[in-house]
Amino acid sequence: MSTLELLANVLEYIEQHITEDIHTDDIAKACFCSRSSLEKIFRFANHISVRDYIIRRRMTRAGATLVMCPDMSILDVAVMYGYSSNEAFTRAFRQVWNQLPSEHRARKRPTELYPRLDTPRESGDDLMNNIRKFDIRNLYDIFQQRRDCWFICADIKHLIPINEISRKAGDLAIVESMARLDAVAEEDDIVFRIGGDEFVILTASPDEAAAREKQDMILLHNGECINFEGRDIPLSLYVCTLKLDKKTERYGELFTALWKAVAEVK
């Protein structure tokens, strides 16, 4: 089994068992490799441990459930995702979202803070240049339906120095960046993440002026600080708007167009 096949199998196993009490040993056994090899390969490719990735994916899914299923109690959602108490679930949820489940429930729409990681699909793809991207294939049909709509793309300025303060400070910057996009998005807009510090709003409108107004509203918050353990850290975003070329048909082309738009605005 190649490294790419192993990583793809690991990601698929996690998605299929995300509501269960799964551990790295379970995944290694199911994918026919040792735990140490799995941890080493996964961390090398994705810069995150298997356990931390599971928690982030689980809490992203739990966040969507809280928003989309308002009749479910928080305890019911906690149990659904493998937690036996509100307390344990709330600790894990706050670790990822920096807010309580009850606060998150007030959102207008589910937000893909930690989408599923993607793996290169072509044999010639370079592992390290591709593996950090997120898989947003579940949005492909919506992309096709909104051919005339505008995208708003954003990227965190100077995330590396924030991560050097603390990885948790970097995680907080990511959550706050998504929150800034979510705050300007309308009910039918879709907010998602395409990379380590790259984010997108897919609007539901062909109105360029409205998209640029949202862009400007995000930029107004540049320089505002996040507070990490009593330290104020300025946070700013690069932001741009674009409409995809109608000739862009395949998922890979759509993703690459968004990725390039973010890179070019820096």
N, C-alpha and C positions, 0 to 999 in steps of 0.2 A: 504494500500500500504506500503510495506517495505521500509526502508531507501535506500537499494540498487536499488530497482525498481524506486524510486523517482529520484535518481541520474542518473540512466540510461536514464530515460525519459527526464530529464533536458538536458543531453548531446545530445540526439537525436534531441530534439526541437531546440537547438542552431545550430546544423549542418544544419538542414532543413531550417532555417530562417537566416542563417549567412549573407546573402546579404541584409537583411531587417533592418529597424530601430527598433530593438527589445530592450525591457527593462526588468528589473527583474520582474516588475509587470505582463508583458505579459506572461513570462515563468511560474510564480507562478500560474496565472489563468489557463493556459493550463494544468498544472500538478496537479491542484486541491489541492493547499496548500497555506499557507499565505506567503507573501513576507519575513517576519521576520524569519519564520521557514526555508524557502529555503536558505536565506543568511547564517543563522547559520550553517545548515547542510553542505552546499557546502563549506564554508570556513573551517569548522572543518575537512572535509575529504580531501580537496585539497589545503589548505593553500593559497587560492587566492579567491578574491571576484568574483561573477558572472560577474560583469561588466568588470573587468580586464581580465578574461578568454575570454570573447567575443572579446575584442579588440585584444588579442594575436592570437586567432584563425582567426579572420577576416584579420589581417595583414599577417599572415602566408599564407592564401589563396590568398590574394592580391599579395604577393610577388611571388607566383607561377604563377599567371596570368601575371604579368609584364614580367617574364622570358619566359613563354611559348607562349605568344601572343604579339610579338614585334610590330605588326601592330596597336595594340590598343594604343591610346594616354593615358598619365597618367591621364588626366581628365576623360576619359572613364572608366578607371579602378576604379578611385575614386567614380564615380557615381554608378558603378556596385556594390560597397560595401557600399553604403549608404551615401556617402559624397557629398555635393553639391559644393565643391570648392577644388582646388588644395591645398590651404593653410591648410585647416582642415585635409585633407587626409595626407599631408606631415607631419604635426605635429604628428598625430597618428602613422604613419609609422616609423618615426624617433624614437619615443618613444620605439618601439619594436625592430627595426633592427639597431638602432644607425647609420643610413645612409639614404640618400635621395632616393626616389623611382627611380630617374634617375641613381644613382650609383648602386642600386641593380639590375637594368635591365641588367647590364654588366655581371652578373653571368653566368656560363656555364650551370647550371642546377637549378631547384627549390630545396630548402632545407627546410626540415620539422623542423623548429625551435620550434614550438609549435604544435605538433600533437594533435589530439583529446585525451582527458583523457580517461582512461579505468576504468571499474568497475569490481569487482570480478564476475566471472561467476558461481562459485560453491557455494552452500549454506553454506558450511563449511569454506569458505575463510574468513580470518580476514580482516576487512575493512581497518584498518590503514596500514596494510602491503601490500595491493594491490592497493589501490586507487590512489597512486601517479604515477603509471605506465601509459605510453602512449599506445594508441591503434594503432598498426601498421599492422593490418590485411590486409590493402590495399596492403601491400608489400608481402603477403604470397606467391602468385603465382611466384613472382620474386625469392623469396628464393628457391622455388622448382626448378626453372629453372637453378639456379646457385649453384647447389649442390657441384660442384667442385671448387667454387670460395672462396676467403678468405675474412674474416671480419676483420676490424680493430676497436677495441673497446677502448673508452677513458672515463675517469672520472676526474672531477676537484679535485685537491688536496686542502683541507682546504677551502671549500666553506663557511662553517659556519662563520669563522672569517670575510670573505668578506661581507657576509650578515649582520653581526653585525655592520659593518661600515655604511651600508645602503642597503636596499633591491634593490635600483636602481643600486648600485655597483655590487650586485650579478647578476642582470639581464645583466649588461654589461659584466661580466665574462662569462656568458652563451653564449652571442652573439659572443664574441671573441673566445671562445672555438670552436664553430661551424665553425667560419671563418677559424681557423687553420686546421680543418679537410677538409673544402671545398677547401682550397688552394692547398692541395696535391692530391685531388681526380681528377681522369680523367673524361672525358666527359660522359662515360657510367657508372661510379660509382654512387652509391646512398648514400647520406648523410642524416642521420635522428637521432632523439633523442628518447631514450627509457625510460628516467626517469628524475628526477629533475636535475641531473648534469651528466647523462650518455649519451654517444653519440656513433654512429656507422657509419662506412663506409662499405657498401657492395660493394666489388670490382667486376669487370666483368672479372676477370682473375684467373686461377688456379695456377699462378706463385707465389710461396711462397716468393721467393727473392724479387719480386717487392712489395709485401705487407709489408715485413719487412723494405724495403727501405722507404716506406711511413710512417711507424711507426717511424723510426729514424728521418725523416724530421719533424714530429710533435714534437718529443722530443727535437729537437734542439732549439725550441722556449721556452722551460721551463725556468722560471725565468724572462722572458720578462714581462714588466709591462703594465697594462691598466691604463689609467688616468681617475680618477673620481673626478670632481670638483677640479682640480689642484693637486690631490694627486696621486702619483704613487703607484700602488698595484701590487706586483709580482703575476703572474699567471702561474701555472704549471699543467700538466695533467699526470695521470697514463695512459699508453697505452699498448695494447697487440694485438696480431693477433691470429686468430683461424679459423679452418674450422669445420663446424658442422658435427656431426656423421650422416652418411647416414641413420641410423635407426631412427633419429629424424624426425617424420612425422607430428605430430599435431602442430598447431600454438602455443599452450601453451608450448610445449616442445622446440620449436625453440626459443621462447621468453626467457624461463628460462635458456637455454644454453647461450644466449648472456648475460643475467643478471649475471649469475654466473661467466662468464669470466671476466666481469668488476670487480666484487667483489673480485675475487681471485688475481687480479693484484695489489691490494692495499698493 
